[in-house]
Amino acid sequence: MKRYSNVLLAAGDLLALLAFVLVGQSDHQTINASNPLLGALPNLAPLAAAWLVIAVLLRAFPRGGQAAPLAGFLGRSALAWLIAAPVGLVLRMLWLDRGGIPMPFLLVTLAAGGLFLLGWRLVFWLLFLRRR
């Protein structure tokens, strides 16, 4: 794998999570119309931080220039997301001084956020890892 592939993968991960947050804010009519990116940060930062740390720890980023089979790549990514999403929501709850995490919010984050993130990672695998 090229040296900067994981940087591209991480950047795409962050964009996928940003898209998830912006869609959620738009759906709930809480989007900051004057500056959507700045308005997304309180929701994005804890989720992204949890994702990046846990994804690295669980090897969701390919190491050593070797391409992973699709099932392994997406499997590690899904496992990392199943752990990172609740951790990110706890961090968000603490940062925004919220009283708890409603179960529907957790389930939507796991499902919809997972679709954004794993969808991007599937595209990345098809474009950059499949050939190796």
N, C-alpha and C positions, 0 to 999 in steps of 0.2 A: 504494500500500500504506500502511496506517496506520503511524504513526510507531513504534509499539512491536511491530510484527509480528515483526521480527527478534529482539527480546528474547524473545518467546514461542517463536519457532522455536528459539533457542539453549537456552532452558529445557527445551523438549521434547527436544532433542538430548541434553542432560545426563541427563534422566530415562530416555530410551531406553538410553543407555550404562549408567546405573546398573542398570536392569532386566537388561541383558545380564550385567553383572558379578555381580549377585545370583543370577541363574539359574545361572551358571557355578559360583559358590561353593556353591550348594545342590547342584548335580549332583556336585561333587567333595567334598561334605561338609566344606567348610572355612568355612562361613558362621559368623559370630560371632553366636550365638543371643542373647546379652545385648544387643548393639548392632550390628545388621546394617549400618547406615549407616556407622558408624565403622569397622567391619571391612572395608567395601568400599573405603574411601578409598585405601589403598595401590595398589589395582588400578585404580580409577576415575580418580584425579587425573592420572596420566601420559597415559592414553588420552584423557581429556577435554581436557587442555591441548593435546596434539598435534592433536586434531580441531578445536578452536576456531581455533587459529592457521592451520592449513592450509586449513580451510574458508573463512576470511576471505580468505586470499591467493588462493585459486582461485575466488573469487566464488560460493561455494555458498550465500551469503546474498544475496538479491535486493537490488539497490541502486537508489536514485533513485525509489522508489515504483512501479517498473514490474514487472508480473507477468511471470514467465518462462514459456514453454511448458513443459509437463510434461517432455518429453524433455530439454530443456536444463537444467531445474532438477534432475532426478534424475541426469542425466549428470554435471553438475558435482559433485553430492553424492557419486556413486559414485567418481569420480576422486579427490576429496579423501579419501574413506575408504580407497581403495587405497593412498594415500600415508600418511595419518595413522595407520592401524592399525599398520603396522610401526614407524613412528617412535615411537608411543606404547608399543609393546612394548619397544623399545630403552630408552626412558626408564624404564619399569617395571623392566627388568632392572638398570639402573644404580642406581635408587633402592633396590631390594630386594636389591642385591648378589647377583644370580643369575649363574650362569656362562654362560648362553646362552638362546636361544629355540628350543625344539623346533619343528620344522616342523609337526607336527599342531596345536600350540597356535596358531601363526600362521594356519594355514588355517582353523581353527575361528573364530578371532577375525575374520578377514576375512569369512567366510561368515555366521556367526550374528550377529556384531555388526553387519554390514552389513544383515542382514534387520531387526534391531531399528531401526536408524537410518534406513534407507531406507523402511521401513514407516511409521514416524512421519512422515517427510517427505512421503510420499505422502498421508497423512491431512491433514497441514497444507496441502498444495497444494490438495487437494479442498475443504477448508473455507474457506481464506483467499485463495488465489491464483487459483483457477479463474475466479472471477467478474470478474476485472479484465482 
